[in-house]
Structure formats: structure tokens, C-alpha cells
Amino acid sequence: MSIKNTILEIENLKKAYDEIKVLNGVSLDIKKGEVVVIVGPSGCGKSTLLRCINGLEEIQGGEIRLQGEIISGRQKNIHLVRQKIGMVFQSYDLFPHMTILNNILLGPVKSQRRDKKEVTEEAEKLLERVGLLDKRDAYPRQLSGGQKQRVAIVRALCMHPEVMLFDEVTAALDPEMVREVLDVMLGLAKEGSTMVIVTHEMQFARAIADRVIFLDKGEIVEEAPPELFFTNPATERARKFLNVFEFDTVKGIKNIE
Ligand SMILES: Nc1ncnc2c1ncn2[C@@H]1O[C@H](COP(=O)(O)OP(=O)(O)OP(=O)(O)O)[C@@H](O)[C@H]1O
């Protein structure tokens, strides 16, 4: 995978909810085509970090830059953020009264004012790729959780984001649905998408990451390539964290490597 220029820069990011400090000066650079996986104990601030990147949270300090442009703080250009950063959440948030295709078209056609025919063709290609072209005219309630999550990924991709953020996208899925979603993400990684992924699936993290970030109590404690992080973490805190996961890894994704 070619890792070239820095696309996203996070510098000394601070985030608190009232008195509770959640991110205590996080700095992180992400390069074009890089897949960064963020792991860490529950409540350490992983989701908050993604939400800050995506402009969903006010921040109390630091700066976030996308392609050199400040997208945080007072200069925040939410329009730019929405156009260039795609986010997929644990809950897929599809509109229940709209067909799958119309859910996907909404952003590109309404917000980006792109040609409906052209976006439809693209959406159909992407749906085919994730094995869901036959669900084009179905409604979200007619799809399984794994299928809805794949639609949510297609919907984000159709906006042509520079960076894709994934927040625990398999957490709400039944074990047998997990693999199909992770496979789509592995495919995107292979094609050179820039991705920031929060996950508790350690084996998946190991398979997909170019770099693993270990976040604990709102600070980056360790960052390393996966082959190093998962076999020989540098810190006691990371070692303890991984020990817990020895009993809790991977639902149905054993042979991924
Ligand atoms: N809207 C909010 N208001 C107040 N506190 C919040 C809010 N959102 C998150 N927090 C707190 O911030 C901390 C970090 O939460 P966050 O969801 O970022 O953690 P996480 O690492 O993603 O956890 P998990 O792995 O359990 O999803 C937690 O202590 C949480 O209770």
C-alpha cells in the first residue's frame, strides 16, 4: 500500500464534557491511504476522538486539519468536513421510510448536488460489490443488521470522502454478520482507502491496520505497527489491555490472516 502525504493532522486535541476530561492532548497524523486502528479500554475516548474529527463535538483545545485546512474550533468549516469525511457508526441510521437506493442517493444528490443518474450508477456498482444489488428497492426493515451496515458503508463511500471513520461498526451485529462487514472493510483497505477504525475486534485490527493506536484515559499511550503491537506491546498498560482480549477476540473471523 502506498503511504504518501499526511491528509489528517490532529494536534494536541483536548475534549472535556463539563468537568470530565476525555481527551488530554491527543496528537496524531494520518497519511493518505493509511489504515489506522484505534484500540483501548471502554470509556478511554475512542468514539469521542472520531466524533471530534467529524465535527460532531466542540473541542476545548488543539487543532484538527484536513488537507492542511483547519476543520476544528472557530474556523470550523462543517460543510468541508461533511463533504470530505465519511463516518459509519455502530447504528446504521438509515431512514426507515426510504428505499436502500434513496438512502444512498440522499447525500450525493441533495448535499453535493451531483447528477442523480450518475450517482445511481455508482451506487448500484457499490451495492453489487457488497453483494446487495438485489436490495436496491427494499426498505431498511427488510435487511439484516449486517446488510444494513454494508449499506451504511456504501452510503458513506458514495460521498467520495477523503477519509472514512468507522466507529465500532460490528458491535451491534450478531456474530454471523460480523464477517461480511469486516470483509467489505478489508476490501476498502486493500484498495487504498484512508481509514480510521475504532474496534474491539483484535484479530481484525491486526489484519487490517497499518498502524495501531492504543488510547488509554484520553491519551495515546502507544502506537506501533500491528505485528509489533499485538506480539510485543511496549507498555504494561497495553499488555494488560491485550490480556483481557485473549478471552474475547474475534467473533467468526478466526482465519482472516
Ligand atoms: N455526551 C457525553 N456527555 C458526557 N460524557 C460523555 C459523553 N460522551 C461520552 N462521554 C464520556 O466520555 C468518556 C469517553 O467516552 P467514549 O464513548 O469516547 O469512549 P470509548 O473509548 O469509545 O468507549 P467504548 O469502547 O465503551 O465505546 C466516557 O467516560 C463517557 O462516559
PDBQT file of the ligand as one rigid body, heavy atoms in Angstrom, charges set to zero:
ROOT
HETATM    1  N1  LIG A 301     -22.176  13.310  25.565  1.00  0.00    +0.000 N 
HETATM    2  C1  LIG A 301     -21.445  12.995  26.649  1.00  0.00    +0.000 A 
HETATM    3  N2  LIG A 301     -21.627  13.642  27.820  1.00  0.00    +0.000 NA
HETATM    4  C2  LIG A 301     -20.894  13.346  28.902  1.00  0.00    +0.000 A 
HETATM    5  N3  LIG A 301     -19.925  12.414  28.924  1.00  0.00    +0.000 NA
HETATM    6  C3  LIG A 301     -19.705  11.728  27.801  1.00  0.00    +0.000 A 
HETATM    7  C4  LIG A 301     -20.443  11.970  26.600  1.00  0.00    +0.000 A 
HETATM    8  N4  LIG A 301     -19.991  11.129  25.636  1.00  0.00    +0.000 NA
HETATM    9  C5  LIG A 301     -19.018  10.402  26.203  1.00  0.00    +0.000 A 
HETATM   10  N5  LIG A 301     -18.828  10.744  27.495  1.00  0.00    +0.000 N 
HETATM   11  C6  LIG A 301     -17.846  10.171  28.414  1.00  0.00    +0.000 C 
HETATM   12  O1  LIG A 301     -16.579  10.305  27.814  1.00  0.00    +0.000 OA
HETATM   13  C7  LIG A 301     -15.777   9.164  28.064  1.00  0.00    +0.000 C 
HETATM   14  C8  LIG A 301     -15.276   8.585  26.756  1.00  0.00    +0.000 C 
HETATM   15  O2  LIG A 301     -16.365   8.062  26.027  1.00  0.00    +0.000 OA
HETATM   16  P1  LIG A 301     -16.172   7.377  24.596  1.00  0.00    +0.000 P 
HETATM   17  O3  LIG A 301     -17.518   6.976  24.139  1.00  0.00    +0.000 OA
HETATM   18  O4  LIG A 301     -15.363   8.254  23.740  1.00  0.00    +0.000 OA
HETATM   19  O5  LIG A 301     -15.306   6.105  24.993  1.00  0.00    +0.000 OA
HETATM   20  P2  LIG A 301     -14.909   4.833  24.141  1.00  0.00    +0.000 P 
HETATM   21  O6  LIG A 301     -13.448   4.617  24.310  1.00  0.00    +0.000 OA
HETATM   22  O7  LIG A 301     -15.387   4.965  22.738  1.00  0.00    +0.000 OA
HETATM   23  O8  LIG A 301     -15.707   3.681  24.901  1.00  0.00    +0.000 OA
HETATM   24  P3  LIG A 301     -16.335   2.294  24.376  1.00  0.00    +0.000 P 
HETATM   25  O9  LIG A 301     -15.198   1.418  23.958  1.00  0.00    +0.000 OA
HETATM   26  O10 LIG A 301     -17.025   1.755  25.601  1.00  0.00    +0.000 OA
HETATM   27  O11 LIG A 301     -17.288   2.624  23.267  1.00  0.00    +0.000 OA
HETATM   28  C9  LIG A 301     -16.622   8.210  28.878  1.00  0.00    +0.000 C 
HETATM   29  O12 LIG A 301     -16.290   8.365  30.236  1.00  0.00    +0.000 OA
HETATM   30  C10 LIG A 301     -18.023   8.681  28.617  1.00  0.00    +0.000 C 
HETATM   31  O13 LIG A 301     -18.856   8.411  29.710  1.00  0.00    +0.000 OA
ENDROOT
TORSDOF 0
